[in-house]
Amino acid sequence: MDTTTPSLANLFAQLGLGNKRNQIDQFIEDHKLPASTPIAQAYFWNHAQRHFIEESLKEDGAWSEIIDELDSLLR
């Protein structure tokens, strides 16, 4: 069972991305999504990242709120 507390920094770590505040800010600045593109279908995810996002949203679990937050920041 995953006991990681969902947060934006922990989501980035879970996705294998830099999770320091400046790295998160830079990622958001460099990656923007059109309104019509679901976050799980973003061009910049690899297969494992996409799978984690899709499964987390489907389960509507603890990570889904943080993924929704990231989605909003990418728009």
N, C-alpha and C positions, 0 to 999 in steps of 0.2 A: 504494500500500500504506500502510495506517495504521500509523504507528510510535509512536503515543501509548501510554505505559505505562498499562495498566489500573490504576486506583485508584478509590476512591469519589469523590474530588474530580474526577478526570478524567471519570468516568461522568456526574456532574452537569453538567459543562461540555459533554460530548457531547450531553446531552439538552437543552441550552440553559437550564439552571437555575443559580442561584447556587451556586458551589462552594467558598465559604469555609466553614470548620468550623461557624460559628454558623448559616449559611444551611442547611447540610445538617442540622444538629440540629433546626432549626425545621421544615424540610420533614418530617422523620421524625415529629416531635411532632404536626404538623398532619394527617398522612395515615396512616391505619391501614387495614390490609386484613384482612377476615375470612379465616380459615384456608381456606375453600373457594374463594377468588378467586385465580386465577393472577395473578402480578404483571403480566403483559402485558395483562391485561384490567381493570386498575385504572381506576376512573372518572376519575382525575385526569390521565391521559396524553392528549396530543393525538395525532393520527394519525401524525405523523412519529416521535414518541417511542415509541409503541406498536410501530410497524414496526421500529425499531431494536432494541428489546428482544426482539421475537419472532424476528427474524433472528439476533440474537446468540445467543439460547438454542438455536435450531435448528442453528446452525453448531457449537455447543458449543466456541466459541473462547475467546480470552483474556478477552473481556468477560463471559462467562457466569458465571465465579466471582464477579466483582464484583456482577453482577446478583443472583446468589443471596445474596450478603451483604446487599444492599439489601433483598431480599425478606424475609430473616430480621429485619432491623431494623424493617420495617414491620408486623410481626405483634405 
